[in-house]
């Protein structure tokens, strides 16, 4: 592609790219027309198993495990890498047809690599049977957000001017995951600019929410969210600068973990901002169907000398027995969980309030947890400053890239207002830094003076919204601003019987709050929308957060750790 | 002091402050006139023991140990905290009279605290004798560079307008060290602005080099360097943004470790730059008389939940058995040490060349080490960019602070040229960041592709220089720019028989190089100047560097680890 004369008309570029993409799905992996459910709103969650394309083995491989359990089976030789990779490629193809969640598709490469892994390590030969020592993520398929460079494939991020420029090198994380034995097989859809909560662009179009296609799949890692919800992937990687991992995790009812910046290599990720920009950085992190899979990913990456792959890595090691934790949690000490019911800017909608209350009630009923009510200071100011940080250079660089092929901004980008923020000066940048240093002190005091292990709160004031209405990210962006790790965990879904809309007068934080609050019209429009909570740890103590989250998840969702 | 009407004449302020400082030294701790050596150039290294002020016990306590050994004696109850603290206060008072190395003196407070520690934990009662568990740094006196806030004392950093403003709170590190059981007893001198290699200012005057008072004691942590060389301190803390720990370590023949930024808490350190400035940050780190004392300090701080004290901390834990290290160094693997003979900008002077060669020869002769010759790329450009980073806002903020009391810039500040660098723009700042990201990739490749454990190189092109001539910091600043940990270790001193000056034509890197090279006039002017090497590790792998440095130090300096 790269050597051809480049097309400069965005519609022609997109049409050609979509046709190429479509060709990557084998004919016999296409869903028969009569098996395709046509009701626009209805959930398509049952289609992968109902459509008849998956063999019984493929159905089991893709349905019955989380990544941790599947990896165990791969290592034990219960399934070969090829069997696993073929099954997920097929199910990803199905998910793509249902929700338009993929961008780059390289199933052939993935299956070839899986075969090679099987040969190299002995197909279905476990370590105990005398095979070569297996790499930590042996044969595990992992999907990546489109912005991660994968050698030989585009990194267009849904911007037409970047189509047809295959990457010469793997991004740092792709290289690391491959070295750990993982198998890359597809990349997933994002919003144009990667700065909105709706994964829609002029190249690939919009990703739909598989639970309710009238609601957004979220963004900017929305393709990953839809793919994981449909189990077309068992472990995915997103990036998050204001909520881009956590918002789609919430929208699709999966787990999404935003690590502290730099703990997971981020080099070789396309960034539409100007080179060298600073202030608040995007963080790469896992999205999965279980909490422990987030831990699996982080442990594998943080334990793998990530600094060797990325000169910007922050080399906090994974330490299974953290001395400090032992010191800090002697036998009888309860986990101390701060609970923030709101962020003081937007009032949670009825299902969000109920979900959090339900989780807190379960924690209060558990003898190992102490719940401490807290308030989050200064979130409105912080939220404004976060916007200033992510638009330090204004919006010209976006327009310039769109203008190269004449593509228009997507609706959610226009609605979000990020394209009309002016750039700033070095002086104002320093003022932002000074305010953030003061906020960081205040939040450290909140954590330390309450001796908190984590903060539990909503991940947003609402569940997945109707399309192109997600314009606020105060609940998630706060933690990007402070660089605290945060994980979104599903706890329930909108229930027709209990989650009735109430009066907008419950929104107490002003006109913007009222407007957002009024979007919740009741359980009908929000049918099946997942309800999640967000758990926040302290900066760089990501391993501790994984462990606290596992403990709380086992209480809230009654799962074993 | 704070409540009085402030004086605005710098000379009056300084005179009053110096008089107050002088009063803090008890009459019977003053060196008798006949014991004071008057030759300006001569070493005063033997005066502390020769002057007759120290009792035999005080002489032993302050002479016979490094911090690690002394701490062992304190914990075993061989010496009480009071005995140790009194001894170091007295010897610090002597060092002050010889070299003018102190700023704030609070011996009374320190002795009172030591008594309290003895009472609380049982004087001379070891843990094994059933006492209360001892804190990690029980009773150990630690001196701090003047810029660290200590409650109740000024943080003037030698700038007249800040005199008479006692700190309301401890800096993060002071608070942490006190919580660990250490005893703070004095702060140490710095250059006006803390941006030169000569610790001279209009409040306290100049710190002299105890080995040769016609040579600089270095800066900006020069007071600490002189104090440690005279054993008026056993463990000190400096800060380093271009070499400010390592330069005085080199000048005074002690060990100085610049950690990766944020591993040691830096909040509550006076910074003369504008609030919120960014790009290259100062790092706090230990200065000591042994390599293992640097490790003692780092282990204590990194193992102490430093994040609880400082919202800007980078929470890399100290891990005694780093899994990765075990993986990377199986039985037979040699330590791989890259050796850079120059930085490609300034040619090392004859004693510096000899010192490095001597060290490298010892390493080559050791079966556990493999020496790999390397070149350091782009140091000249990096060095220019570092200056741009540390002067992002130009020099107005310095002049404004000096102007408040009418004080003139010190000679080394005028010579260094930092006061005539203009400020820059956000755009140029981003360009600096982009260039640095590219350099970081290049240096990562150097480390990774050569499979290096560390880089050995000179800490400067020269030894301690005559006063006010230290204007270049390319050898040290490189690692601030890249944020790699680096430690300076003494290996020898200038020797009259071998370190003869040679022709300036040996300086091959241009006129600036020739000019600097010509400063070495031969061993007479540089009598007793320490010769040191610098060992550099990879970013955030400070613990690994401590261990590699210990191994090399034991080979080069024939000491046990």
Interface residues (C-beta under 8 A of the other chain):
Chain A: X267 X274 X275 X276 X277 X278 X303 X305 X307 X308 X310 X311 X312 X313 X314 X315 X316 X317 X319 X322 X323 X324 X328 X392 X393 X423 X424 X425 X426 X427 X429 X430 X431 X432 X433 X434 X435 X437 X440 X441 X443 X444 X448 X538 X539 X540 X541
Chain B: X267 X274 X275 X276 X277 X278 X303 X305 X307 X308 X310 X311 X312 X313 X314 X315 X316 X317 X319 X322 X323 X324 X328 X392 X393 X423 X424 X425 X426 X427 X429 X430 X431 X432 X433 X434 X435 X437 X440 X441 X443 X444 X448 X538 X539 X540 X541
